[in-house]
Structure formats: C-alpha cells, structure tokens
Amino acid sequence: MTDTRPTLVVNNATASGTVGTVTYRFEISDLPTFPNDPVRTFTVDGIAEGSGTTSWQVNRDLGPDVLWYWHARATDGTTTAAYSSTETFRTVGPCSITVSPTSFSVAGAGATIVVTVGAGSTCNWTATSNASFITITSAASGTGSGTLSASVAANTGAARTGTVTTGGQTVTVNQSAGGGATISVSFRMRDPAVSGASPATECRITSGTGST
C-alpha cells in the first residue's frame, strides 16, 4: 500500500428478486472487532453501486505504517446484506534512506565519487553539495534506490572537508592537500683545477612544495 488514502474495492452483492437502488456501507478500523469508537472505527454510507464492483477512496489520512481492517455491505433501503469478509491493508511507512559509503578520502588531484542510495520504492530524495569544490554530476534526485555521482575538484591548497546530503543522510568527503607548484633547479660542476674542462657532474633539484 503506497497511499494513506487508499481506494477500497468490493465485489457487488448478488441480489434475488426485485430490489431497490443498492448502495454500500464501508467500515474501517485499526482493530478486527470494529469497536463502536469513532477514533478507531469510521464508516461511510450511501456509496453508489458500480458495475461488477463498487469502490470507495478513503477520505481521510490513515497515518503511516498502520494495519487496517475493512469490510463492506450492501443495502437497498429495505434489505441489508451481511458484511463482506474482512480484508486488511497496511499503509506505507515513513521513508527510510541510507547512503553508502558514508565517507570518501580523495587525493589532492581530485576524483569522481559514486554514492549508492537505498530507499523504498516510493521514497523521494534529493542530493545537495555543501561545498563549492564538490559538484553533483548525475542523479541529483530520484525515487527509490539508485546512485549519484559527484566530481571533487583538484585541490591547490590545504587539506579540506566537504559534505553531500541526501535524504537527511550525510556523505563526508576528505580531500588531501594540493601538490603546489614544482620548481626545478639545475647546475653543473666543473673541476676547478682544469681550465676549460668539461662538466664532470650534473645535479638537478626538484621541489614539489613550491620551496627551494
């Protein structure tokens, strides 16, 4: 059951002889005994008979995740039939959404992350980035289970943390510090005792931190 106002359907009663206009009474309760209590049991009368079956949409919210009992009976104003057999239904529960994984460790160069969203078939969710360096690239919203992707930009500074929120669940993204600029210094060494000597040794120093 995916609605808190479901439509109930009963097969039409079989009549013998001459009958007047047939209408139906539906009765719903959260107890199988249908107590005479307006808080727990409510009824509706005068539902016009349909063709083969008669239906009625509940006209009030029944609340989430509740087991309900219902039955119906026909009357033509003179004769009233017995109630139909009691049926049950359970209204849909509140949405429960999960995400996996709940955290990522991303290198400074950046990466694409993929999050698996678990949700009931009728549950809607929306993904939101809470950091400027994280961009949702696909499936920013959905219904039921699915996946979403986000791009984590390259980092040129200190380590940083951002989050993505989906259906009230948080995914944490921890990104390492950026590599900074690369500086190369090279020089040659000559034998000072020999004028015009060819280089004897060549050295190259490379810094990945921007310092020398």
FENPEBEL-V810980 format. One record per backbone hydrogen bond with DSSP energy under -1.0 kcal/mol. CO is the residue of the C=O (numbers start at 1). NH is the residue of the N-H. If there is no record, write none. Layout:
BEGIN
CO,NH + CO,NH
END
This chain:
BEGIN
4,62 + 6,58 + 8,56 + 10,54 + 22,49 + 23,75 + 24,47 + 25,73 + 26,44 + 27,71 + 28,42 + 29,69 + 31,34 + 35,37 + 37,40 + 37,41 + 40,30 + 42,28 + 44,26 + 47,24 + 52,12 + 54,10 + 56,8 + 66,91 + 68,89 + 69,29 + 70,87 + 71,27 + 72,84 + 73,25 + 74,81 + 75,23 + 79,76 + 87,70 + 89,68 + 92,65 + 98,118 + 100,116 + 102,172 + 104,174 + 106,176 + 107,110 + 108,155 + 111,152 + 113,150 + 115,148 + 116,100 + 117,146 + 118,98 + 120,123 + 123,144 + 125,142 + 126,167 + 128,165 + 131,134 + 133,153 + 135,151 + 138,149 + 140,127 + 142,125 + 146,117 + 148,115 + 149,137 + 149,138 + 150,113 + 151,135 + 152,111 + 157,178 + 160,175 + 162,173 + 163,130 + 164,171 + 165,128 + 166,169 + 169,166 + 171,164 + 172,104 + 173,162 + 174,106 + 175,160 + 183,207 + 185,205 + 187,203 + 189,200 + 189,201 + 191,194 + 194,197 + 201,189 + 203,187 + 205,185 + 207,183
END
